[in-house]
């Protein structure tokens, strides 16, 4: 049985679907029920010793921040992940009404409720837009750390969360990265949205199964 985390599978899927050249290192930032990253170096997925490489959502952005389910504090996911966004919207009666997430509305998955917030923001709802913009600031800071740590020049946004709200997250990431790129690193990092953001994980998983069978 072949096991793979969603973000790594999404990166492999992007590698095959978008035909990223083997020599180009990139990270696929994935947002679904949580936040993760799949890393591809020289055409190979980076997995780490316990297959946990790419835990993008657990970069610490606030030393004394809120507790995270992982046991640490101030993680990106706790500060700005899909559930944190939904909780912030539900705590604001105006934003909750904009997104249709009032106390009377039935609870759904974090992915579904995040999509409702994104739809409201895209339709012009100011409070939902503000909550997503706050989240995007944290995500952009974490994305900059990934770029600097790995010296990569391509970030691909994938997964249902980024598919729904890339219109906010994409520009925030580009703006955050571009200043240091121009002033210090003299590089140009591309930030793109996957053409298969909703299905990249499944595509990658299928590719990995095929690869394992061919090797066998």
Secondary structure, 3 states (H helix, E strand, C coil): CCCCCHHHHHHHHHHHHCCCCCCCCEEEEEECCCEEEEEEECCEEECCCCCCCCCHHHCECCCCCCECCCCCECEHHHHHCHHHHHHHHHCCHHHHHHHCCCCCCCCCCHHHHHHHHHHHHHCCCHHHHHHHHHHHHHHHHHHHHHHHHHCCCEEEEEHHHHHHHHHHHHHHHHHHHHHHHHHHHCCCCEEEECCCCCCHHHHHHHHHHHHHHHHC
